[in-house]
């Protein structure tokens, strides 16, 4: 076992964890470490390229021809903090394509109906290069020596003056990080299910965290990539709704300046789709796209299904049959007992305004860092410095 000492441990290198690290560094604070269980950064922000291959957000790949497997949109008009971050990082945005008719399938055996599409107001916005560009930009602004991937946190032990954070690698190596404060950038339910707390968390806090639904955890997305957006030539927006499935909701996922794509949310419950071979499910999705958009839709140059319900670093067993919803934010810290003042939840589900959204991840991270600074200022601890 290896022992390390640092002032702050951030558990999770998704958007909230990376943004917390970004904020700390902008304040001149460099005495922290970000521990990520996956071998890549981004958490629920994940991408594939035009060939259907996973994109590493820990690399220097700057290609814009990428497609989101996780969150796709944001709304600048009322998610202003996230919009300001997009501006500050120099990222480009574009409006979700919605021009043209949508198609509706009211049953598997019924005919496809063409109708006027819905236009979102305010408009849904996307990033050129996908949401992974947000992860890439934050990574470039954080000291790479402060980020450790392949480190799954399994245990937190509270001592009188510090917390021991125990992380495990895939080959069984264990590192213990001795820290003054821990920022938890994971979904509440996931960390309550996968991390042992010694002593145990307050019963009410543990209950709240366990009961908080993880956004996206029950979802599966299917993406089909093409050379051209042929549906637009038919006057279609790429948007569709279906009661026949397996895709319940479909959208144009084409990348500005890159390849074209359609993506859909699989409407089959996780407990059922987990029993269907991946190739069978992809074939059913292609058949559905052909019914709704014509035979060309059955011949994508690349395709992929990302089932978040079976991602061990996103979902728990309780999420597999959960109703997809944005849960109310639980308490982010203990109000009394040994864990008071040394542990703060900063994952998206802890956001007061936007729990589960990308905007929620940045809000919760900012609030967590602000609370940490306020505690330090009010205590006899030495100021946070590099």
N, C-alpha and C positions, 0 to 999 in steps of 0.2 A: 504494500500500500504506500502511495505517495502522499505527502502532506504539502499543501500550498496555503499561502496566506494572502488575502486580498481584502480590500475594504468593503466592496459590494459584489455580490454574485447576482447575475441576471440569468434566470432559468428560462431558456427558450430564445431562439434567434429568428422568430417570425417578425412581422412588422413591428409589434409593440416592443419586443426585446431589442431589436436593432435601433428603433427610434429612441428608446431610453438611453442606450449607449451613445447615440448621436448627441442627445441633449447633454449628457454628462461630459462628453468631450468638449462640447461648445462652452461649457462652464469651466473648462480647464481641469476637469477631474479625469484622471487616467488610471486610478487605482481600482479597477473593476475587471471582472471576467464575465463573458457571455458563454453559457454552456448550452449546446444544442445536441439533442439526441440523434438527429438525422446526420447524414454525411453531407448535407447541403443546407443552405440558409433559406429562409422564406416562410417556413411553416406551411400554412394553408395557401400561401401564394406559390403556385407551382406552374411550370410552363413546359410546352413542347415546341419543337421547331417544325418547319414545313414538311419534314420527313417523318414526323410523329415520334421523334426521339426526345427524351427528357433533356431540358436545358439546365445546366448547373449555374446557380446564382452565386456560387463561390468562385467562378471562373471570370475571365475578362472578356467573355463573348458579348459583343455589343450589337449583334444582329437584331433588327426590328421585326423579322419574320417569325414571330412567336405568338403562341396562343395560350390563353389562360385555362388552367384546369380547376382553379379555385375562383376567388372573387374576380369580377370582370369590370364592374361599373362603379362610378361614384357620382355625386351630385354637388357640384361646386357652389351652387346658389345657397344651399343650407348646410353643407359640410365644409365650411369656410377654412377651418384650421387645416384640414387635409389639403384643400386647394392651395393654401399658402405654402405648404411644404412642397407640393408639386412644383410651384413657381420657384421656390428657393433652391430646389435641386436642379432646376433647368430642364424639366421634363416637358414633353409636348403632349397635349390632349387633343382628342377629336370626338365628335358627337356620334353616338350609336346610330347606325344606318336604320332608318325606319320608313323611308319613302316607298310608296307602293302599297299593294293589297297584302293582306295576310290570308292564310288558308286554315280552314277549320275542318276537323274530322270528328264528327259527333259519335261515331262508333267504328269498330274495325270493319264491319261489312258495309257501312254507309258510304255514300260518295263524299268526295272532298269538296267543300264549299269555299268559294273565294269571296272575300268580303273586305270592306274598307278597314284598314289597319288602325290600331291605336297609336297615338303619338304621346310619349311621355312628357309631362310638364311638371317640373323642369326637366330638360332633356338628360338622359343618361349619358355620361361621358366615359371615355376609355383613354388609356395611355398608348401612345405610339410605342410599339414594342411590347405591349402588355404590362400588367401590373408588376411583373418581375423587374421592370425597369426601376421601380420604386425601391425594391430590395437591392438592386445593383448599385443605385446611387447612394443609399445609406451605407452599404458596405464600403464603398470607396472613401467615405468620410469617417470611418471608425478604424482605429488602429487594429490591423489584422492579428497582431500578437495578443489582443484582448478577446479573441473569439476562438473557442475550441469546439469543433464539431465531433460527432461520434461519442459524445459524453452524455449518457442518459442518467439523469439525477434520480436516485432511488431512495435516498434517506436524508432527512434533516434532523439534526440533534441540537437542542437548545442547551447551552451552558450559561453560566452566570453573565459572562461578558461578551459572548460571541455565539455564532451558529456554525455548526459543522455541516457542510453540504457534501454528501457522498455521491460521486458520479462513477458510472461503470462504462467501460468500452465493450465492444462486441466480443473481443477476445478475453474478457474477464478481468482486465486490469482495473484497479480501483484507485481513485484519487479522492482525498478529502480536502475540501477547501474551507479554510477557517476565515469567516467573514463577520462583519458587524451587522450587515443588513442584507436581506435577500429580496429581490424583486422577482415575482412569479409571473412570467410572460407566457403562461399556458392556459388553456381553458380550465375553469374551476373544477369541473367534474373529472377531467382527465388527471389533474394533479392529485385530487383527493383520492382517486382510484389507484394511482401508480406510485405515489411517494409515501413512504412511512415517516410519520412525524413522532419524534421522541422529545418531550412527552406529547401525548395526543393533542390535536387541536381542540379548542372549546367545542362542545357538542353542537351548539346552535350554529356556529360558523361552519363546521364540517357538514352539517345537514344542508345548509344553504348552498355550499359549493357542490355537493353531490346532486342537488336537485336542479342545478342550473344547466339547462340544455346547451349543448355546444353547437353553435351555428355551423352549418354545412356538414356536420357529422352524419346525418342520415342520407345525404345526397350522393348521387352518382351522375357524372357528366359524360356525355358522348360527344366527340368532336370529329367531324369529317372535313378534310382539307382538299381543296380543289385548286386548279390553275386559274380559273375565272369564276366570277359570281354570276353564273348563268341564269339564276332565278331573277336577277335584276332586269335582264333582257326581256323577261316575261311580264314586267311590271309588278313583281313581287318584292316585298321587303325582306323576305327570309324568315319572317315571324310566323309561327304556327301554333295552334293548340289542337290537342288530340285526346279524345276519350278512348281511342283504340290502342294507342301506345305501340311500343313500350315507352316512347318519348312523350311526355305530357306537354312540354313547353319547349319551343324551338326558337332560336334567334340567329341572325346574321353575325358571324364571328370573324368576318374578314378583317385583315390587318391593313391599316392605311400604309400604302407603299410596299405591301408584301402580298402574300398569297390570300386566297379567299377561303372561307370556311363557314359551315353551319355547326351550331352546337345545340344540344338539347339536354334537359334534365330527365333522367330515367324515372318514370312514375311507378315502377314496380318496387314494392317495399324491400328493404335490404335483406330481410330474412328469407325472401323468396329468390331475389336475384343472385344471392350467394350460392344457390343450388344450380344455377344455369351456367353452363360453360361459357367462357368469355367470347369465344368465336361464335357461338350460337346467338348470344345477345347482340354482338356486332352485326351479324347477318340480319337479325330482326330489325335493328335500327336502320340498316341500309334499305331494307324492303319498305320500311315506313317512309323514309325520305323519298324513295322513288314514287310511292303512291301520292305524296303530297307535292313534290316538285318536279316530277318527271324522271325518266329512266337514267338520265345523266347523273342524277344524285346518287345512284347505286354504285357509282364507280369513283370513289374518292382516291386521290393519290396517296393518302395516309389517313389513318383513323386511330382513335384511342378511347378507351373507357377508363376514367378515374373514379373509383368507388371509394369515397372518403369513409364510409362506414366500416371498411376493412383496413383502414390505415391505423396502425397501433399507436401512432404519435398524434392522432387526432381524436379518435372515437373510442368509447368503451362499450362493453356489452349492452349497457343501458341505452346507448344511442342508436343501436341497430333498428329498433322499432319505435323510436321517438318520433313525435310529430314535429316537423320542421317549423321552428318559430324563433323569433328573437326574444330571448328571455329577459326578464327584468334583472338589473344588475344586483348581485348579492353584495354583502359587506366585503370590503377589500382587505381588511386587517382585523386582528383580534383587539377588542376593546378592553380586555383585562387578561390577567394570567401571564405565564412565562413567555408567550409569543407576542405579547403587546410591544409595539415599537420596533420590531426587528424583521417583520415579514409583511410584504405588501403585494396584493394582486394587481397586475397591470395589463393582463390580457384583455382582448377586445370585449369579452363578456362582462368586464367590470366597468365599462363605460356608462356613465349616467344617461347620456343623450343617444348614443348610437351603439348599443350593445350588440356585438356580433359583426358589425360592419368594419370596413377598413378605417373609416373615420373614428370608429370606437377604439380601435387599436392605438391610434395616435393620441386620442383624448385620454385614455386610461394611462398610457405611458407618461404623458406630461403630468397628469395629476399625481401619479406615483412618485415621480422625481421631485415635484414641488413639495409633496408631503415629507419626503426624505430630507430635503433641504431645511424645511421648517423644523423638523425634529432636531436636526443637528444644531440649528441656530438657537433653539430653546434649551439645549442640554449643555452639559459640561464637557462633551466630547470635543476633540480637536476638529477644526473645520475640515471639510472635504477638500483635499488637495491632491494633486498628482504626486 
